[in-house]
């Protein structure tokens, strides 16, 4: 039996992570813009930008949307521009 502060040998070999019993495969999200080969995100395309805004009006994170770094920053700029010219609301009711 392992003493306090020590790990079992099998736990150390796995990198300290405990297995949950089931095997699963992490599915990598693909950027919609990369798949469609979009060079620049258009701030006038409101229906597309709504996918990247939460119900509260916040810009969703890359982890949630699955967008790549380049397109996520373009989405953020596009949302801010659309808000500035009143195509999108700053906050939702």
WONOR-V870664 format. One record per pair of residues at least 4 apart in sequence whose C-alpha atoms are under 8 Angstrom apart, sorted by the first residue. I is the first residue (numbers start at 1). J is the second residue. D is the distance in Angstrom with one decimal. If there is no record, write none. Layout:
i;j;d
I;J;D
I;J;D
This chain:
i;j;d
2;6;5.8
2;7;6.3
2;8;6.2
3;7;8.0
7;11;6.3
7;12;6.5
7;16;7.9
8;12;6.5
9;13;6.4
10;14;6.5
11;15;6.6
11;16;5.2
11;17;6.6
11;18;6.7
12;16;5.1
14;18;7.7
29;66;5.1
29;67;7.8
30;34;7.6
30;35;7.3
30;66;6.0
30;67;6.8
30;68;7.7
31;35;6.3
31;66;5.6
31;67;4.3
31;68;5.6
31;71;7.9
32;36;6.2
32;66;8.0
32;67;6.7
33;37;5.8
33;38;5.1
33;39;7.8
33;41;8.0
33;67;7.6
33;71;6.9
34;38;6.2
34;68;8.0
40;71;7.8
40;74;7.2
41;71;7.2
41;74;5.9
41;75;6.2
41;78;6.7
42;78;6.5
43;49;7.6
43;75;8.0
43;78;4.3
43;79;6.4
43;81;6.5
43;82;5.6
44;82;6.8
44;87;7.7
45;49;6.5
46;50;6.1
46;82;7.9
46;87;7.2
46;88;7.4
47;51;7.4
48;52;7.7
49;53;6.9
49;75;7.2
49;78;7.9
49;79;6.7
50;54;7.9
51;65;8.0
52;59;5.9
52;60;5.4
52;65;6.6
52;75;7.6
53;57;5.7
53;58;5.4
53;59;4.6
53;60;5.5
54;58;5.2
54;59;6.3
54;60;6.2
55;92;6.7
56;91;6.1
56;92;5.2
56;93;7.6
57;89;7.1
57;90;6.1
57;91;4.7
57;92;5.4
58;91;7.5
59;76;6.9
59;79;7.8
60;64;6.4
60;65;6.6
61;65;6.3
62;66;5.4
62;67;5.4
62;68;6.9
62;69;7.3
62;72;6.4
63;67;7.7
67;71;6.2
67;72;5.6
68;72;5.9
69;73;6.3
70;74;6.5
71;75;6.0
72;76;6.2
73;77;6.4
74;78;6.1
75;79;6.0
76;80;6.2
77;81;6.2
78;82;6.1
79;83;6.1
79;88;7.4
80;84;6.2
81;85;6.5
82;86;6.1
82;87;5.0
82;88;5.5
83;87;5.7
83;88;4.7
83;89;5.8
83;90;6.1
